[in-house]
Amino acid sequence: MDRGIFMKWLAALLAFAAPAFAAPQLALTFDDLPAHAPMPPGTTRVEIAKTIIAALQAAGVSSATGFVNGGLLQQEPEAAPVLQLWHEAGFGFGNHTWSHPGLSKLTVEDFEADVLKGEQVLAENSAGADWHWFRYPFLDEGDTPQKRAAVRSFLASRGYRVGTVTMTFDDWAYSEPYARCAAKDDQASIAEMERDYFAAAEDSLDHSRKLSDELYGRDIPYVLLMHLGAFEARTMPKLLAFYRAKGFEFVSLAEAERDPYYDGFVDLAAPAPPTDLEHAAQDARLAAVPARKDFVPVLDKMCR
């Protein structure tokens, strides 16, 4: 065989035989639209939303899902434009209930009523787009199997899929201390807070990926929980660059939940799955569930 032809044949064979290593995937989701947590002095909800949306767009993020608590509009009617801005950016909505109650603390009937009340705000602000994603407040799916099953059946009857969470670094915990420190212009504490924020993000990423690898021998597409708050607005460009540097590509919630891991969250008529990767690891009786560092106690003491 001619050497040139042989080399082309060998190159083609090696390219065919080489495994294709797909980039790990991450779906970005934001809770508590349109008004998460206290704000620093002089900040508005609209400014926060515009900053986060601009950061997402600059990073090439074409899909993000915002989970809405309708009752926040009664508390802060001036935050109403946030939902319009989110929709105009091409991002999707989901239902986070009306008043953000924990299922474990309510009857099934009262919880379902709160879900239904939240639907009106979604219908009014989605301009016909599908908003039938649901996220449990506090990620609380109930204190008994019976309650969890009843609410899953109810959500299925309303056409919902559950936007479950497989990566979180407690970003919510930074909002209130950030507002306190900003009010005192304590830049040293804010810098410390930012270092902890990214340390927590990396710790969470490693934690979720280790669990996924031990359980399934691969990266599942992850669903990241964040909030639409002031500290997220401050850190969003750097956070998105962090995930890009780790090799992640950003996908929609629907794309992520096509993975078999999420079958029991998409099909709510199916048997209820473990609520998260940690419980899946416990059910699988892994030798050890990796621990995560808890940054919350440090944050609680800042700028008091």
DRENDREN-693382 format. One record per residue (C-alpha): residue number from 1; residue in one letter; chain; x negated, y, z. Coordinates in steps of 0.05 Angstrom, whole numbers, plus 5000, padded with zeros to 4 digits. Layout:
BEGIN
@palo:NUM, lumfi:a, marfi:A, xx:X, yy:Y, zz:Z
...
REM end
This chain:
BEGIN
@palo:1, lumfi:m, marfi:A, xx:5000, yy:5000, zz:5000
@palo:2, lumfi:d, marfi:A, xx:4975, yy:5069, zz:4983
@palo:3, lumfi:r, marfi:A, xx:4947, yy:5102, zz:5047
@palo:4, lumfi:g, marfi:A, xx:4989, yy:5165, zz:5038
@palo:5, lumfi:i, marfi:A, xx:5053, yy:5125, zz:5030
@palo:6, lumfi:f, marfi:A, xx:5034, yy:5082, zz:5089
@palo:7, lumfi:m, marfi:A, xx:5023, yy:5142, zz:5134
@palo:8, lumfi:k, marfi:A, xx:5090, yy:5172, zz:5115
@palo:9, lumfi:w, marfi:A, xx:5124, yy:5105, zz:5129
@palo:10, lumfi:l, marfi:A, xx:5089, yy:5099, zz:5197
@palo:11, lumfi:a, marfi:A, xx:5108, yy:5170, zz:5216
@palo:12, lumfi:a, marfi:A, xx:5180, yy:5158, zz:5198
@palo:13, lumfi:l, marfi:A, xx:5180, yy:5092, zz:5237
@palo:14, lumfi:l, marfi:A, xx:5151, yy:5125, zz:5299
@palo:15, lumfi:a, marfi:A, xx:5201, yy:5182, zz:5295
@palo:16, lumfi:f, marfi:A, xx:5258, yy:5133, zz:5292
@palo:17, lumfi:a, marfi:A, xx:5231, yy:5091, zz:5349
@palo:18, lumfi:a, marfi:A, xx:5215, yy:5148, zz:5396
@palo:19, lumfi:p, marfi:A, xx:5267, yy:5159, zz:5449
@palo:20, lumfi:a, marfi:A, xx:5306, yy:5224, zz:5445
@palo:21, lumfi:f, marfi:A, xx:5302, yy:5259, zz:5512
@palo:22, lumfi:a, marfi:A, xx:5361, yy:5306, zz:5515
@palo:23, lumfi:a, marfi:A, xx:5357, yy:5368, zz:5557
@palo:24, lumfi:p, marfi:A, xx:5394, yy:5365, zz:5624
@palo:25, lumfi:q, marfi:A, xx:5460, yy:5402, zz:5621
@palo:26, lumfi:l, marfi:A, xx:5491, yy:5451, zz:5669
@palo:27, lumfi:a, marfi:A, xx:5562, yy:5480, zz:5670
@palo:28, lumfi:l, marfi:A, xx:5568, yy:5547, zz:5704
@palo:29, lumfi:t, marfi:A, xx:5629, yy:5559, zz:5748
@palo:30, lumfi:f, marfi:A, xx:5646, yy:5618, zz:5793
@palo:31, lumfi:d, marfi:A, xx:5695, yy:5617, zz:5851
@palo:32, lumfi:d, marfi:A, xx:5737, yy:5672, zz:5884
@palo:33, lumfi:l, marfi:A, xx:5753, yy:5716, zz:5824
@palo:34, lumfi:p, marfi:A, xx:5765, yy:5773, zz:5825
@palo:35, lumfi:a, marfi:A, xx:5737, yy:5794, zz:5893
@palo:36, lumfi:h, marfi:A, xx:5687, yy:5752, zz:5930
@palo:37, lumfi:a, marfi:A, xx:5662, yy:5773, zz:5999
@palo:38, lumfi:p, marfi:A, xx:5640, yy:5842, zz:6025
@palo:39, lumfi:m, marfi:A, xx:5603, yy:5890, zz:5979
@palo:40, lumfi:p, marfi:A, xx:5544, yy:5937, zz:5991
@palo:41, lumfi:p, marfi:A, xx:5564, yy:6010, zz:5999
@palo:42, lumfi:g, marfi:A, xx:5579, yy:6044, zz:5933
@palo:43, lumfi:t, marfi:A, xx:5590, yy:5979, zz:5895
@palo:44, lumfi:t, marfi:A, xx:5655, yy:5961, zz:5859
@palo:45, lumfi:r, marfi:A, xx:5684, yy:5894, zz:5837
@palo:46, lumfi:v, marfi:A, xx:5685, yy:5918, zz:5765
@palo:47, lumfi:e, marfi:A, xx:5611, yy:5935, zz:5768
@palo:48, lumfi:i, marfi:A, xx:5595, yy:5866, zz:5796
@palo:49, lumfi:a, marfi:A, xx:5635, yy:5831, zz:5742
@palo:50, lumfi:k, marfi:A, xx:5604, yy:5872, zz:5686
@palo:51, lumfi:t, marfi:A, xx:5534, yy:5858, zz:5712
@palo:52, lumfi:i, marfi:A, xx:5545, yy:5783, zz:5717
@palo:53, lumfi:i, marfi:A, xx:5579, yy:5779, zz:5649
@palo:54, lumfi:a, marfi:A, xx:5523, yy:5819, zz:5616
@palo:55, lumfi:a, marfi:A, xx:5471, yy:5772, zz:5647
@palo:56, lumfi:l, marfi:A, xx:5508, yy:5711, zz:5622
@palo:57, lumfi:q, marfi:A, xx:5514, yy:5739, zz:5552
@palo:58, lumfi:a, marfi:A, xx:5441, yy:5761, zz:5550
@palo:59, lumfi:a, marfi:A, xx:5421, yy:5690, zz:5569
@palo:60, lumfi:g, marfi:A, xx:5463, yy:5661, zz:5512
@palo:61, lumfi:v, marfi:A, xx:5515, yy:5630, zz:5558
@palo:62, lumfi:s, marfi:A, xx:5577, yy:5621, zz:5515
@palo:63, lumfi:s, marfi:A, xx:5621, yy:5587, zz:5567
@palo:64, lumfi:a, marfi:A, xx:5633, yy:5597, zz:5641
@palo:65, lumfi:t, marfi:A, xx:5694, yy:5582, zz:5684
@palo:66, lumfi:g, marfi:A, xx:5721, yy:5629, zz:5737
@palo:67, lumfi:f, marfi:A, xx:5766, yy:5600, zz:5791
@palo:68, lumfi:v, marfi:A, xx:5818, yy:5651, zz:5813
@palo:69, lumfi:n, marfi:A, xx:5850, yy:5665, zz:5880
@palo:70, lumfi:g, marfi:A, xx:5912, yy:5705, zz:5861
@palo:71, lumfi:g, marfi:A, xx:5922, yy:5732, zz:5931
@palo:72, lumfi:l, marfi:A, xx:5858, yy:5773, zz:5926
@palo:73, lumfi:l, marfi:A, xx:5895, yy:5819, zz:5877
@palo:74, lumfi:q, marfi:A, xx:5942, yy:5838, zz:5933
@palo:75, lumfi:q, marfi:A, xx:5884, yy:5853, zz:5979
@palo:76, lumfi:e, marfi:A, xx:5844, yy:5891, zz:5927
@palo:77, lumfi:p, marfi:A, xx:5889, yy:5913, zz:5869
@palo:78, lumfi:e, marfi:A, xx:5832, yy:5955, zz:5841
@palo:79, lumfi:a, marfi:A, xx:5796, yy:5889, zz:5825
@palo:80, lumfi:a, marfi:A, xx:5849, yy:5870, zz:5773
@palo:81, lumfi:p, marfi:A, xx:5806, yy:5892, zz:5713
@palo:82, lumfi:v, marfi:A, xx:5756, yy:5838, zz:5731
@palo:83, lumfi:l, marfi:A, xx:5802, yy:5785, zz:5703
@palo:84, lumfi:q, marfi:A, xx:5811, yy:5823, zz:5639
@palo:85, lumfi:l, marfi:A, xx:5736, yy:5832, zz:5631
@palo:86, lumfi:w, marfi:A, xx:5724, yy:5758, zz:5644
@palo:87, lumfi:h, marfi:A, xx:5775, yy:5738, zz:5592
@palo:88, lumfi:e, marfi:A, xx:5751, yy:5788, zz:5540
@palo:89, lumfi:a, marfi:A, xx:5681, yy:5759, zz:5548
@palo:90, lumfi:g, marfi:A, xx:5708, yy:5693, zz:5524
@palo:91, lumfi:f, marfi:A, xx:5702, yy:5658, zz:5591
@palo:92, lumfi:g, marfi:A, xx:5755, yy:5611, zz:5620
@palo:93, lumfi:f, marfi:A, xx:5797, yy:5609, zz:5683
@palo:94, lumfi:g, marfi:A, xx:5817, yy:5556, zz:5733
@palo:95, lumfi:n, marfi:A, xx:5863, yy:5555, zz:5793
@palo:96, lumfi:h, marfi:A, xx:5831, yy:5562, zz:5862
@palo:97, lumfi:t, marfi:A, xx:5900, yy:5569, zz:5895
@palo:98, lumfi:w, marfi:A, xx:5933, yy:5634, zz:5917
@palo:99, lumfi:s, marfi:A, xx:5905, yy:5643, zz:5987
@palo:100, lumfi:h, marfi:A, xx:5845, yy:5595, zz:5990
@palo:101, lumfi:p, marfi:A, xx:5872, yy:5547, zz:6043
@palo:102, lumfi:g, marfi:A, xx:5837, yy:5483, zz:6062
@palo:103, lumfi:l, marfi:A, xx:5879, yy:5423, zz:6044
@palo:104, lumfi:s, marfi:A, xx:5861, yy:5388, zz:6109
@palo:105, lumfi:k, marfi:A, xx:5896, yy:5444, zz:6148
@palo:106, lumfi:l, marfi:A, xx:5961, yy:5444, zz:6108
@palo:107, lumfi:t, marfi:A, xx:6018, yy:5397, zz:6093
@palo:108, lumfi:v, marfi:A, xx:6019, yy:5371, zz:6022
@palo:109, lumfi:e, marfi:A, xx:6082, yy:5413, zz:6008
@palo:110, lumfi:d, marfi:A, xx:6051, yy:5478, zz:6032
@palo:111, lumfi:f, marfi:A, xx:5987, yy:5466, zz:5993
@palo:112, lumfi:e, marfi:A, xx:6025, yy:5451, zz:5929
@palo:113, lumfi:a, marfi:A, xx:6066, yy:5515, zz:5938
@palo:114, lumfi:d, marfi:A, xx:6001, yy:5554, zz:5943
@palo:115, lumfi:v, marfi:A, xx:5976, yy:5523, zz:5879
@palo:116, lumfi:l, marfi:A, xx:6040, yy:5540, zz:5843
@palo:117, lumfi:k, marfi:A, xx:6037, yy:5612, zz:5868
@palo:118, lumfi:g, marfi:A, xx:5968, yy:5619, zz:5839
@palo:119, lumfi:e, marfi:A, xx:5992, yy:5597, zz:5770
@palo:120, lumfi:q, marfi:A, xx:6029, yy:5661, zz:5756
@palo:121, lumfi:v, marfi:A, xx:5966, yy:5704, zz:5759
@palo:122, lumfi:l, marfi:A, xx:5930, yy:5656, zz:5712
@palo:123, lumfi:a, marfi:A, xx:5986, yy:5655, zz:5662
@palo:124, lumfi:e, marfi:A, xx:5989, yy:5731, zz:5662
@palo:125, lumfi:n, marfi:A, xx:5914, yy:5740, zz:5650
@palo:126, lumfi:s, marfi:A, xx:5894, yy:5683, zz:5603
@palo:127, lumfi:a, marfi:A, xx:5930, yy:5706, zz:5540
@palo:128, lumfi:g, marfi:A, xx:5950, yy:5634, zz:5523
@palo:129, lumfi:a, marfi:A, xx:5883, yy:5602, zz:5537
@palo:130, lumfi:d, marfi:A, xx:5884, yy:5537, zz:5577
@palo:131, lumfi:w, marfi:A, xx:5871, yy:5550, zz:5651
@palo:132, lumfi:h, marfi:A, xx:5889, yy:5480, zz:5677
@palo:133, lumfi:w, marfi:A, xx:5826, yy:5468, zz:5716
@palo:134, lumfi:f, marfi:A, xx:5832, yy:5463, zz:5791
@palo:135, lumfi:r, marfi:A, xx:5781, yy:5472, zz:5846
@palo:136, lumfi:y, marfi:A, xx:5798, yy:5455, zz:5918
@palo:137, lumfi:p, marfi:A, xx:5783, yy:5512, zz:5966
@palo:138, lumfi:f, marfi:A, xx:5723, yy:5493, zz:6010
@palo:139, lumfi:l, marfi:A, xx:5718, yy:5432, zz:5964
@palo:140, lumfi:d, marfi:A, xx:5767, yy:5402, zz:6014
@palo:141, lumfi:e, marfi:A, xx:5807, yy:5345, zz:5982
@palo:142, lumfi:g, marfi:A, xx:5845, yy:5328, zz:6045
@palo:143, lumfi:d, marfi:A, xx:5836, yy:5294, zz:6112
@palo:144, lumfi:t, marfi:A, xx:5871, yy:5228, zz:6094
@palo:145, lumfi:p, marfi:A, xx:5871, yy:5184, zz:6032
@palo:146, lumfi:q, marfi:A, xx:5946, yy:5192, zz:6029
@palo:147, lumfi:k, marfi:A, xx:5943, yy:5267, zz:6027
@palo:148, lumfi:r, marfi:A, xx:5888, yy:5266, zz:5974
@palo:149, lumfi:a, marfi:A, xx:5929, yy:5218, zz:5931
@palo:150, lumfi:a, marfi:A, xx:5992, yy:5260, zz:5937
@palo:151, lumfi:v, marfi:A, xx:5957, yy:5324, zz:5915
@palo:152, lumfi:r, marfi:A, xx:5921, yy:5288, zz:5858
@palo:153, lumfi:s, marfi:A, xx:5989, yy:5263, zz:5833
@palo:154, lumfi:f, marfi:A, xx:6018, yy:5333, zz:5838
@palo:155, lumfi:l, marfi:A, xx:5959, yy:5363, zz:5800
@palo:156, lumfi:a, marfi:A, xx:5965, yy:5309, zz:5747
@palo:157, lumfi:s, marfi:A, xx:6038, yy:5326, zz:5738
@palo:158, lumfi:r, marfi:A, xx:6018, yy:5399, zz:5725
@palo:159, lumfi:g, marfi:A, xx:5966, yy:5380, zz:5673
@palo:160, lumfi:y, marfi:A, xx:5904, yy:5396, zz:5715
@palo:161, lumfi:r, marfi:A, xx:5834, yy:5369, zz:5714
@palo:162, lumfi:v, marfi:A, xx:5790, yy:5380, zz:5775
@palo:163, lumfi:g, marfi:A, xx:5729, yy:5423, zz:5766
@palo:164, lumfi:t, marfi:A, xx:5689, yy:5385, zz:5817
@palo:165, lumfi:v, marfi:A, xx:5619, yy:5406, zz:5840
@palo:166, lumfi:t, marfi:A, xx:5555, yy:5368, zz:5831
@palo:167, lumfi:m, marfi:A, xx:5505, yy:5423, zz:5846
@palo:168, lumfi:t, marfi:A, xx:5510, yy:5479, zz:5898
@palo:169, lumfi:f, marfi:A, xx:5461, yy:5519, zz:5939
@palo:170, lumfi:d, marfi:A, xx:5510, yy:5556, zz:5985
@palo:171, lumfi:d, marfi:A, xx:5505, yy:5620, zz:5946
@palo:172, lumfi:w, marfi:A, xx:5567, yy:5645, zz:5983
@palo:173, lumfi:a, marfi:A, xx:5526, yy:5650, zz:6047
@palo:174, lumfi:y, marfi:A, xx:5483, yy:5707, zz:6020
@palo:175, lumfi:s, marfi:A, xx:5540, yy:5755, zz:6005
@palo:176, lumfi:e, marfi:A, xx:5556, yy:5782, zz:6075
@palo:177, lumfi:p, marfi:A, xx:5484, yy:5789, zz:6099
@palo:178, lumfi:y, marfi:A, xx:5466, yy:5824, zz:6033
@palo:179, lumfi:a, marfi:A, xx:5521, yy:5875, zz:6045
@palo:180, lumfi:r, marfi:A, xx:5496, yy:5886, zz:6116
@palo:181, lumfi:c, marfi:A, xx:5424, yy:5893, zz:6095
@palo:182, lumfi:a, marfi:A, xx:5441, yy:5939, zz:6037
@palo:183, lumfi:a, marfi:A, xx:5481, yy:5984, zz:6084
@palo:184, lumfi:k, marfi:A, xx:5418, yy:5990, zz:6127
@palo:185, lumfi:d, marfi:A, xx:5372, yy:5996, zz:6067
@palo:186, lumfi:d, marfi:A, xx:5331, yy:5939, zz:6095
@palo:187, lumfi:q, marfi:A, xx:5292, yy:5922, zz:6033
@palo:188, lumfi:a, marfi:A, xx:5245, yy:5875, zz:6069
@palo:189, lumfi:s, marfi:A, xx:5303, yy:5831, zz:6091
@palo:190, lumfi:i, marfi:A, xx:5334, yy:5833, zz:6022
@palo:191, lumfi:a, marfi:A, xx:5268, yy:5810, zz:5992
@palo:192, lumfi:e, marfi:A, xx:5265, yy:5753, zz:6042
@palo:193, lumfi:m, marfi:A, xx:5337, yy:5736, zz:6026
@palo:194, lumfi:e, marfi:A, xx:5320, yy:5733, zz:5952
@palo:195, lumfi:r, marfi:A, xx:5261, yy:5686, zz:5965
@palo:196, lumfi:d, marfi:A, xx:5306, yy:5640, zz:6005
@palo:197, lumfi:y, marfi:A, xx:5360, yy:5643, zz:5951
@palo:198, lumfi:f, marfi:A, xx:5314, yy:5616, zz:5898
@palo:199, lumfi:a, marfi:A, xx:5283, yy:5565, zz:5945
@palo:200, lumfi:a, marfi:A, xx:5354, yy:5541, zz:5960
@palo:201, lumfi:a, marfi:A, xx:5370, yy:5537, zz:5885
@palo:202, lumfi:e, marfi:A, xx:5308, yy:5495, zz:5872
@palo:203, lumfi:d, marfi:A, xx:5322, yy:5451, zz:5932
@palo:204, lumfi:s, marfi:A, xx:5393, yy:5440, zz:5909
@palo:205, lumfi:l, marfi:A, xx:5371, yy:5424, zz:5838
@palo:206, lumfi:d, marfi:A, xx:5321, yy:5372, zz:5862
@palo:207, lumfi:h, marfi:A, xx:5372, yy:5343, zz:5910
@palo:208, lumfi:s, marfi:A, xx:5426, yy:5333, zz:5857
@palo:209, lumfi:r, marfi:A, xx:5378, yy:5306, zz:5805
@palo:210, lumfi:k, marfi:A, xx:5348, yy:5256, zz:5854
@palo:211, lumfi:l, marfi:A, xx:5418, yy:5231, zz:5873
@palo:212, lumfi:s, marfi:A, xx:5438, yy:5225, zz:5801
@palo:213, lumfi:d, marfi:A, xx:5375, yy:5187, zz:5783
@palo:214, lumfi:e, marfi:A, xx:5381, yy:5139, zz:5841
@palo:215, lumfi:l, marfi:A, xx:5455, yy:5127, zz:5827
@palo:216, lumfi:y, marfi:A, xx:5456, yy:5125, zz:5751
@palo:217, lumfi:g, marfi:A, xx:5384, yy:5125, zz:5728
@palo:218, lumfi:r, marfi:A, xx:5395, yy:5190, zz:5690
@palo:219, lumfi:d, marfi:A, xx:5416, yy:5262, zz:5694
@palo:220, lumfi:i, marfi:A, xx:5491, yy:5270, zz:5692
@palo:221, lumfi:p, marfi:A, xx:5513, yy:5338, zz:5666
@palo:222, lumfi:y, marfi:A, xx:5518, yy:5380, zz:5729
@palo:223, lumfi:v, marfi:A, xx:5572, yy:5429, zz:5750
@palo:224, lumfi:l, marfi:A, xx:5543, yy:5487, zz:5788
@palo:225, lumfi:l, marfi:A, xx:5583, yy:5525, zz:5840
@palo:226, lumfi:m, marfi:A, xx:5571, yy:5600, zz:5846
@palo:227, lumfi:h, marfi:A, xx:5613, yy:5660, zz:5866
@palo:228, lumfi:l, marfi:A, xx:5628, yy:5726, zz:5834
@palo:229, lumfi:g, marfi:A, xx:5594, yy:5768, zz:5886
@palo:230, lumfi:a, marfi:A, xx:5545, yy:5826, zz:5893
@palo:231, lumfi:f, marfi:A, xx:5483, yy:5784, zz:5908
@palo:232, lumfi:e, marfi:A, xx:5498, yy:5740, zz:5848
@palo:233, lumfi:a, marfi:A, xx:5500, yy:5803, zz:5806
@palo:234, lumfi:r, marfi:A, xx:5432, yy:5823, zz:5833
@palo:235, lumfi:t, marfi:A, xx:5400, yy:5755, zz:5820
@palo:236, lumfi:m, marfi:A, xx:5437, yy:5728, zz:5759
@palo:237, lumfi:p, marfi:A, xx:5385, yy:5743, zz:5704
@palo:238, lumfi:k, marfi:A, xx:5330, yy:5712, zz:5745
@palo:239, lumfi:l, marfi:A, xx:5373, yy:5652, zz:5765
@palo:240, lumfi:l, marfi:A, xx:5392, yy:5637, zz:5693
@palo:241, lumfi:a, marfi:A, xx:5318, yy:5642, zz:5673
@palo:242, lumfi:f, marfi:A, xx:5302, yy:5594, zz:5730
@palo:243, lumfi:y, marfi:A, xx:5349, yy:5541, zz:5702
@palo:244, lumfi:r, marfi:A, xx:5323, yy:5552, zz:5631
@palo:245, lumfi:a, marfi:A, xx:5252, yy:5543, zz:5656
@palo:246, lumfi:k, marfi:A, xx:5273, yy:5477, zz:5687
@palo:247, lumfi:g, marfi:A, xx:5295, yy:5454, zz:5618
@palo:248, lumfi:f, marfi:A, xx:5370, yy:5460, zz:5627
@palo:249, lumfi:e, marfi:A, xx:5419, yy:5479, zz:5572
@palo:250, lumfi:f, marfi:A, xx:5484, yy:5512, zz:5591
@palo:251, lumfi:v, marfi:A, xx:5548, yy:5477, zz:5570
@palo:252, lumfi:s, marfi:A, xx:5622, yy:5486, zz:5583
@palo:253, lumfi:l, marfi:A, xx:5658, yy:5453, zz:5641
@palo:254, lumfi:a, marfi:A, xx:5697, yy:5411, zz:5591
@palo:255, lumfi:e, marfi:A, xx:5633, yy:5388, zz:5558
@palo:256, lumfi:a, marfi:A, xx:5602, yy:5369, zz:5625
@palo:257, lumfi:e, marfi:A, xx:5662, yy:5331, zz:5648
@palo:258, lumfi:r, marfi:A, xx:5664, yy:5287, zz:5586
@palo:259, lumfi:d, marfi:A, xx:5610, yy:5246, zz:5621
@palo:260, lumfi:p, marfi:A, xx:5636, yy:5181, zz:5652
@palo:261, lumfi:y, marfi:A, xx:5617, yy:5205, zz:5721
@palo:262, lumfi:y, marfi:A, xx:5675, yy:5254, zz:5718
@palo:263, lumfi:d, marfi:A, xx:5729, yy:5206, zz:5694
@palo:264, lumfi:g, marfi:A, xx:5765, yy:5205, zz:5760
@palo:265, lumfi:f, marfi:A, xx:5766, yy:5281, zz:5763
@palo:266, lumfi:v, marfi:A, xx:5793, yy:5289, zz:5692
@palo:267, lumfi:d, marfi:A, xx:5844, yy:5233, zz:5695
@palo:268, lumfi:l, marfi:A, xx:5879, yy:5245, zz:5761
@palo:269, lumfi:a, marfi:A, xx:5923, yy:5184, zz:5751
@palo:270, lumfi:a, marfi:A, xx:5860, yy:5141, zz:5758
@palo:271, lumfi:p, marfi:A, xx:5835, yy:5117, zz:5825
@palo:272, lumfi:a, marfi:A, xx:5804, yy:5174, zz:5866
@palo:273, lumfi:p, marfi:A, xx:5728, yy:5175, zz:5860
@palo:274, lumfi:p, marfi:A, xx:5679, yy:5195, zz:5914
@palo:275, lumfi:t, marfi:A, xx:5687, yy:5270, zz:5923
@palo:276, lumfi:d, marfi:A, xx:5615, yy:5286, zz:5905
@palo:277, lumfi:l, marfi:A, xx:5546, yy:5257, zz:5893
@palo:278, lumfi:e, marfi:A, xx:5531, yy:5252, zz:5967
@palo:279, lumfi:h, marfi:A, xx:5593, yy:5209, zz:5980
@palo:280, lumfi:a, marfi:A, xx:5578, yy:5168, zz:5918
@palo:281, lumfi:a, marfi:A, xx:5509, yy:5154, zz:5947
@palo:282, lumfi:q, marfi:A, xx:5540, yy:5134, zz:6013
@palo:283, lumfi:d, marfi:A, xx:5590, yy:5088, zz:5978
@palo:284, lumfi:a, marfi:A, xx:5533, yy:5057, zz:5939
@palo:285, lumfi:r, marfi:A, xx:5495, yy:5048, zz:6005
@palo:286, lumfi:l, marfi:A, xx:5432, yy:5080, zz:5980
@palo:287, lumfi:a, marfi:A, xx:5375, yy:5070, zz:6027
@palo:288, lumfi:a, marfi:A, xx:5370, yy:5144, zz:6042
@palo:289, lumfi:v, marfi:A, xx:5409, yy:5204, zz:6019
@palo:290, lumfi:p, marfi:A, xx:5358, yy:5260, zz:6010
@palo:291, lumfi:a, marfi:A, xx:5365, yy:5317, zz:6059
@palo:292, lumfi:r, marfi:A, xx:5372, yy:5390, zz:6039
@palo:293, lumfi:k, marfi:A, xx:5343, yy:5449, zz:6075
@palo:294, lumfi:d, marfi:A, xx:5396, yy:5492, zz:6110
@palo:295, lumfi:f, marfi:A, xx:5383, yy:5567, zz:6099
@palo:296, lumfi:v, marfi:A, xx:5449, yy:5590, zz:6128
@palo:297, lumfi:p, marfi:A, xx:5427, yy:5598, zz:6201
@palo:298, lumfi:v, marfi:A, xx:5372, yy:5646, zz:6180
@palo:299, lumfi:l, marfi:A, xx:5420, yy:5687, zz:6138
@palo:300, lumfi:d, marfi:A, xx:5470, yy:5693, zz:6194
@palo:301, lumfi:k, marfi:A, xx:5418, yy:5730, zz:6236
@palo:302, lumfi:m, marfi:A, xx:5396, yy:5780, zz:6183
@palo:303, lumfi:c, marfi:A, xx:5409, yy:5854, zz:6192
@palo:304, lumfi:r, marfi:A, xx:5453, yy:5846, zz:6254
REM end
